[in-house]
Amino acid sequence: MSLRDEFVKNGYVVVEDFIPHSVLEKIKLELLQLIKLMFQQESTALLKDLDFNDSSNLDEAFLKLREFNPQLTSKIYAASKKLPSIAQFVTSDAHLELARKLIGSKNVAFSERGWGLRIDYPNDVKYATPLHQDIHTQLGSTDGIVIWIPLTDVKYDMGPLVFYPKSDNLGILKVKKIDIDSKSTDLEIEINPAVLAEYNELQPEVKAGTAVVINYLLLHKSGSNFSNKCRWSILSRWFNFEDKVAISRGWHGGIQEGFRFEDVYPEFKL
């Protein structure tokens, strides 16, 4: 079975060794340099006992900065989109060719606000993303993919991505707006628990550099990180320019551009 056929059948694929470790190393070292600069700005005393030329110290340095001042880690997160290594990473030829292969079209679009670094803190549920479909936030097309790649090995206790194979066959699910203490979404999908139970839940451990690719319509959610380490990953999103729904809506921007799912797809609002 081809990679494309596997993706169409299951709504996801896992591509091992998709990104060389040398590329991941470059990204981690650039992130460490950002943390070092922040330490130098705030307190040189915090620099001792940390080797910023060793990528294995990324987690320790980041959590130390968070302990000192959580607002500073938010600045690191925001600055990460300005790092050349991450920008080159998500727009690489490897990403483009994988997107074309899985979407089944040469006319693919890169979601310009749908990419970036994700950092999931240990034992932090505030930023966890509940069960959802990416179409609810990525409004450009109904035919799109999410490429999720961890920078470090993700064991079960670190909360790998949770997803439900073949659930993309349900199509776009209706949503309602809710008041929830979450930084990730204020939309809740409508799905009968009995219907969800018809689909197997997968949460595979993933090696650094492996690509987990899911369909925009596949049901998925954040795993719970119960470890003492951050879960570092980079996401990018791509969609099909040739999708008729996308064409009719003018390849609409997503929520990052200020648009709302219920305005672009009003027929799916509860």
N, C-alpha and C positions, 0 to 999 in steps of 0.2 A: 504494500500500500504506500502510495506517495505521501509526502508530508502534507500536501494540499488536501488529498483525499482524507487523511487522518483528521485534519483540522475541520473539514466540512462535516465529517461524521460525528465528532465528539465535541466540537466547539472550542477545542483547545489543543495545543501541542506543547511538548517539552523538548527543547533543543539543547542537548548537553554540549559543554565546551564551545558555546557560541562566541564568546568574547575571550581573547587571550588574557592570561593573568598579567602580562606586561601592561596592558591597557588599564586594567583595574588598579594596578600598582601606581600608575601615573595619577589617576584620579584621587586615590587615597592620600598620596603625598601632597597633592595640591590642596586638598582639604586640610591636611595637617598644617600647612603653611598659613592658611587663613586663621586657624586656631592659634598658632604661634603669634601672629600679628596682633590678635585680640588680647592675648596674654600680655604682650609687651606694652600694649596701650593701658591695660588696667593694673597689672601687678607683675613685675619681673620676678618676684619671689615664687610665683606659680610655675615658672619655667624650669625650676630645678628638678632633677630626676626624671625629665622627659626628653627622649630622643626624637626630635621632629623629622629625622631622616629615616625612621623605621616605621613603615606603614602599619605594623602590628600594634602600634601605640595609639592609633586613631581613636578607638573607643575610649581608652583611659583618658586621653587628653580632652575629648569632647565632654565626657561625663564630669571631669574635673572642672571644666569651664561652666557647665550647667550648675554644678553645686555652688560655685562661686557667685554666679549671677545668671539665672535662666534666660533673661532677656538677651544676653550675649549669644546664646546658642541660636536664638531666632535670627539674629543677624548673620550668623554663619550659614544658616539654611537659605536665607534670602540671597546671600552673596554667591552661593554655590551655582546659581544659574548663570553667573558671569564668568565661571571658570571655563577656559578654552577646552580643557580635556573633556568636560561633560558635554559641552555643545558639540564637539567633534564626535563624541561617542554616540549620541542619539541620532546624528545625521550621517552616520557612516554608511559606506556602500553595503556593508553586511546587513544593516538594518533595512535599508531601502530594498535590497533584493529579497530579503525575507518577507517584507510587507507585500511586495509584488507577487511573490509566489503564493502566499497564503490567501491574499485577497483575490487573486486570480485576474489581475489587471495590471497593465503597465502605467495606467493613469491613476496613480495613488497620490494622496495628499498627506502632508505632514501637519499634524495639529500643533500650531505654533505656540499655543498656551497649554497644551496637554502633555508636557514633558517635564522632567526634572528629577531631583533627588528626593527621596523619601527617607525619613529617619523615624523609626518607631522605638520609643524609649521603653526600658524595662518596666513592666507593671503599670503601664499608662493606657487607660481605656478612653481618655478624653478625645484623642485624635484617631481612634479606631474607626474604620469605615464599616457600617452595618451592611447587611445583605442588600445588593443593588445590581443594576445593570449600568454599564458605562454610558449607554445612550442617554441616560437621564441628565448627564452633565456634559457629554461630548455631542453636541447637537448637529455637527456638520453632515453626518450621514448615518443611515441605519446599518451600513455595511462597513464596519471598521474593526480594528484590532488594538489590543493593548499589549505591549511588549514589556514584561517585568523581569529585571535582571538584578540579582543580589550581588553586592560587592564582596560579601563574605559568605561562608557556608551558613546555611540556615537550618539548624536542627529543629526538632519538633517543639522544644521548650521555648524557642525564639518566635514561634507563631508564624509558620509558613502560610502563604496564601491559601485560602479555603475556597473551593469552587465546586460546581455541580455539573459534571459532564452531560452534554446533550440538552441542558436546560435552555439553551438558546432557541430550541425548537418551539418554546412557548411564545416567542415573538416579544414585542414590546409590552411590558406589563404596566398597568395603571399605577399611578402614585398619588399620594396625598401629602400635603404640607403638614408638618408636625412641629411642636415645640419640644426640642430635645437638647440636652446639654452635650452637644457634640460640635467639634470644629470641622467636621468633614462633610456633613449634609443635613438638610432639614426636610428631606423627602423620604417617605416610607413607601415601599412597594406593597401592592395588594396581591397576596398569594395565599391560597388555602394551604395550611400545613400538610394536609393529606396529599396535595399535589406536589409540594416540595419533597415529601417523603418518598415519592416515586423515583427520585434521582439520588444516586450515590453521592455522598460527600467525600471529596478528596482533599487531602492536605499533605502533599508530598514534601519530604525534606529535599532541599535543593543545594547543589554545590555552587560556589562562587563562579560567576561567568556563564551559568546556565540561563537560557531564555525560556520563560514560561509565557506563552502567548495565548490570549483568550479573545474570543469574539465579543464585540460590543454588547451583545444581547445575553451573554452567558452570566448566570447568577453567580456572584462571588462576594467575599467579604474579607476583612482583615482577620488574621489569626491573632491569638493572644500571646504576647511576649512575656513569659514568666521567668525568663532568664535574667542574668545580671548584665547583659550586653544589649547594645542597640542593634536593631535590624536595619541595615543599610541597603537601599536598593535604588535603582534608577528606572524610571518608566518613560516610555514614549508611546504616542498614539498615532495611528495612521488610518486613513479611510479611502474609500473608492470614489473618485470623482465621477465615475460613470453611473453610480447609483441614481436611479430615477427620482427617488424621494429627495436625495440630496440636491439634485439639479433643480427640482421644483421649488426648493427652499433657498436656493442660491448659495449652497455650501455654507450654511449658517455657522456663526461662531458659537462657542460654548459659554458656560456660566462664567468663565474667567473674563470673558469680554462683556459681561453684564447682562447676558440674555438668560431667559428662564425656560426650562423645559415646558412648563405649562403654557407658555406663550407660543412657542414654536410647534409644539405637539398638543394643542388643546384637547384633542379627542381622547387623550390618555390621562387627563386630569380627573380625579374623583371629586 
